[in-house]
Amino acid sequence: MTTANKYVPFPSRIEKVIRHTQIEYTFRMHFDQAEEKVKPGQFFEISMPKYGEAPISVSGIGKDSIDFTIRRVGVVTNEIFEHYEGQSLLIRGPYGNGFDFNDYNGSELIVVAGGTGVSPVRGVIDYYAHHPEKVDGITAIVGFKSPDDMLFRDDLAYWKEHIDFRMTVDSAKGREGYREGFVTAVVPELTPKDLANTKAIVVGPPPMMRFTIAGLIKLGIPEENIWLSQERKMCCGLGKCGHCKIGNTYVCLDGPVFPYLKSKTMVD
Amino acid sequence: MGYIADTSQFEKLFSYWKEEYEIWAPRRFQGGGRFSDTDAVRYARVDSPSEIEFEEKSAYSWKETVFPPSETLFYFSQNHVEEAEAPAKKRLVFLRSCDLAAVRRMDQIYLKNGDPDYYYARKRDGLAFVLIGCPHTCENGFCVSMGTNASDNYDMSVDVTDGAYYIDCPQEDWSRKLEELGAAPAEHKPSRVTENKVSVRIPDNLTYEVGKSTMWNQYDKRCINCGRCNFVCPTCTCFTMQDMYYDADGKVGERRRVQASCMVDGYTDVAGGASYRKKNGQRMRFKTLHKVLDFRERFGYQMCVGCGRCDDICPEYISFSHIINHLEEGMKEAQADDNSK
């Protein structure tokens, strides 16, 4: 039996570092033929020798590059922040299913994302913002804690110009021009043209996803038209280590993107 | 072919094996038990048949032969990564029927759930199995209920009675060797347990709904989430990555995988501090349903092999077979709750 060793990471050069906030940076990494090989919603394992590995979503895909938007919250991510342009990181992947554009082409699409949950859907929103003819309209609702926590400012500006884009902040910190509140407050204001042909993607912290999906269903969007992405501790990414298993489902192999109808049957 | 070998013949067969194999078997470690003046029986390399514990069930399972508590995957040296070498020799494992059934479960996860696992596959390829017959049941095993009390997928089987080795040997090279050594031909089938002291019944209507039952609550406090049940389980395959460094400035080190337990804190921790299944009762439910429900849903047969090691090892005397037998009532309770809503 010849089996490839999928545990050994390969070095990938940091091409660019984009600072969004004090604790959230995007690392643009070299990856050959990324456009053909990687899909939004997939993830990689990023290694920091001595500290371990962490599963990180792909937040952008270029011709030969992939973006990781990393929040400095753990041991591994802390260490990653000490490495900058010109250096390289050890990575392996891509893993997981990612978003399948075929599920959304031709439909009216609503994407709701909170905080770092924007990372996995950034590629989806961006694709349709640049290919509006592929969908029957796209609405993106994005929430951040405060104006200081906003990610992807350049993208947000582009989306604001080209698609139905709405943003909320939990607190505007006294600044003008921001809508205070949660993304869930925006959902009831939506008026999809044809509910049966409306599809939705929801990514964010578990309570945010729960309430947003409840709102979308109340709006009349069929349950089978909703997708979400689950965050779990993927240690291996290969269906072996067990950490991401929910019931009979391995998030790393079968997800992390799930139809809501499947996801609602999954009990941790 | 069947044979009866004496000690000297069996020792010679053993020497013949050792040219090709490293031999792993249950071995007694005197004074190594969990209580004072008790022994530990666990898997280890053996150099002669006399070192094999043929009578007592090993506290830890066969899995340590291929899935040790800690396994180096590769070495880091500055920016270079170097794969850990494979064991030099193939391994021959002495094991009982429950553990041989567990090999299939481990293959399922490591070879067939997604792409094959490199480190498992390279050891698995050379494994040979010698079945140790079970003339009587062990204390807590329920192999008959799980259908794992009989196996025929061994290279050789052996029953040891009064210094005589009763052998069934489908492996042709070994069979020839036994003949050459003068072992007396005699048909023999490995002894097997036909009745355990414990039996279990997994309800046909079992679903995740049983999680709503109050049956799990007692484990919130009774279970101390030590994870021993997982570490002794021949079918538990979970691991966690762990980096180890030899020098202070972090230039030279290794990445290991270490056995992990879904009962122990930290198993589900995600970045930022969130975790799932905080209560021990929920973890017990998760583990139980993996062993008797969701593995079967995914792969078509039950994961638990009924070896009973989890019951043997639990410091809180929690019985897994008792939990399984409680599932039927748990389902009734969960469904009654549903109906009353």
Contacts between the chains, C-beta under 8 A, distances in Angstrom:
chain1	res1	chain2	res2	distance
A	1	B	116	7.0
A	1	B	121	5.4
A	1	B	125	5.7
A	3	B	115	7.5
A	3	B	116	4.5
A	3	B	117	7.4
A	3	B	118	4.9
A	3	B	121	4.4
A	3	B	122	7.2
A	4	B	115	7.4
A	4	B	118	6.6
A	5	B	83	6.2
A	5	B	118	4.1
A	5	B	119	7.8
A	6	B	115	6.4
A	6	B	118	6.5
A	7	B	73	5.1
A	7	B	74	7.1
A	7	B	118	6.6
A	7	B	119	7.3
A	7	B	255	7.8
A	8	B	73	7.6
A	8	B	74	5.5
A	8	B	81	5.5
A	8	B	83	6.1
A	9	B	81	6.8
A	11	B	79	6.5
A	47	B	255	7.8
A	49	B	76	4.4
A	49	B	243	6.1
A	49	B	245	7.7
A	49	B	250	6.8
A	49	B	253	6.3
A	49	B	255	7.5
A	50	B	76	7.8
A	50	B	243	5.2
A	50	B	245	4.8
A	50	B	250	4.2
A	50	B	253	6.0
A	51	B	243	6.3
A	52	B	241	5.7
A	52	B	242	7.0
A	52	B	243	5.2
A	53	B	241	5.4
A	54	B	271	6.3
A	71	B	271	7.3
A	71	B	272	7.3
A	73	B	271	4.8
A	73	B	272	4.4
A	73	B	273	7.6
A	74	B	271	4.2
A	74	B	272	7.2
A	76	B	271	7.9
A	77	B	271	6.4
A	88	B	79	7.4
A	90	B	81	7.1
A	205	B	274	7.9
A	206	B	274	7.7
A	231	B	270	5.7
A	231	B	274	8.0
A	232	B	268	7.1
A	232	B	270	6.6
A	232	B	276	7.6
A	233	B	267	7.6
A	233	B	268	5.7
A	233	B	269	6.1
A	233	B	270	5.2
A	235	B	239	7.2
A	235	B	240	5.6
A	235	B	241	5.5
A	235	B	260	7.8
A	236	B	239	7.6
A	236	B	241	7.4
A	238	B	114	5.2
A	238	B	115	6.3
A	238	B	117	7.0
A	239	B	109	7.5
A	239	B	113	4.2
A	239	B	114	3.3
A	239	B	115	7.9
A	240	B	109	6.2
A	240	B	110	6.1
A	240	B	113	6.9
A	240	B	114	7.2
A	240	B	117	5.4
A	240	B	237	6.8
A	240	B	239	7.4
A	241	B	238	5.9
A	241	B	239	5.2
A	241	B	240	6.8
A	241	B	241	7.7
A	241	B	257	7.5
A	241	B	260	7.0
A	242	B	237	6.5
A	242	B	238	3.4
A	242	B	239	7.6
A	242	B	260	6.9
A	242	B	262	6.9
A	243	B	238	6.9
A	243	B	240	7.3
A	243	B	260	7.1
A	243	B	267	6.3
A	243	B	268	6.6
A	245	B	290	7.3
A	245	B	294	7.9
A	247	B	208	6.0
A	247	B	289	7.2
A	247	B	294	4.9
A	247	B	297	7.8
A	248	B	293	7.9
A	248	B	294	3.8
A	248	B	295	7.5
A	248	B	297	4.2
A	248	B	298	4.4
A	250	B	113	6.9
A	250	B	114	7.5
A	252	B	114	7.8
A	253	B	113	7.1
A	253	B	114	5.0
A	265	B	208	7.6
A	267	B	208	4.9
A	267	B	211	5.7
A	268	B	268	7.5
A	268	B	276	4.1
A	268	B	277	5.7
A	268	B	282	7.8
A	268	B	286	7.5
